[in-house]
Amino acid sequence: MSAMELPDIRLYSNKSNTRQSKKSDYEKYRKLAVIKSVDKLIKKK
């Protein structure tokens, strides 16, 4: 019984991990975009 439950737990943890990594990737991308826009503003001045 417990052996059958283990894969489900692993699947769930993998799903949450991928969701978390996607979120962090989005945060990194947003930060990069902000930095690039700031660089453009500085270059204009």
C-alpha positions in Angstrom: 0.0 0.0 0.0 2.7 2.5 1.0 4.8 1.6 -2.1 1.8 2.6 -4.3 1.5 5.9 -2.5 5.2 6.9 -2.9 5.1 7.6 -6.7 2.1 10.0 -6.2 4.0 12.0 -3.6 7.0 12.1 -5.9 4.9 13.3 -8.8 3.3 16.0 -6.6 6.7 17.2 -5.3 8.0 17.3 -8.9 5.0 19.4 -10.0 5.5 21.9 -7.2 9.2 22.1 -8.0 8.7 22.8 -11.6 6.1 25.4 -10.8 8.5 27.1 -8.3 11.4 27.0 -10.9 9.1 28.6 -13.5 8.2 31.3 -11.1 11.8 32.0 -10.3 12.7 32.1 -14.0 9.9 34.6 -14.5 11.3 36.7 -11.7 14.8 36.6 -13.2 13.4 37.6 -16.6 11.5 40.5 -15.1 14.5 41.7 -13.2 16.6 41.5 -16.5 13.9 43.4 -18.4 13.9 46.1 -15.7 17.7 46.4 -15.8 17.7 46.6 -19.6 15.1 49.4 -19.6 17.1 51.3 -16.9 20.2 50.9 -19.1 18.3 52.4 -22.0 17.2 55.3 -19.9 20.7 56.0 -18.7 22.1 55.8 -22.3 19.5 58.3 -23.5 20.6 60.8 -20.8 
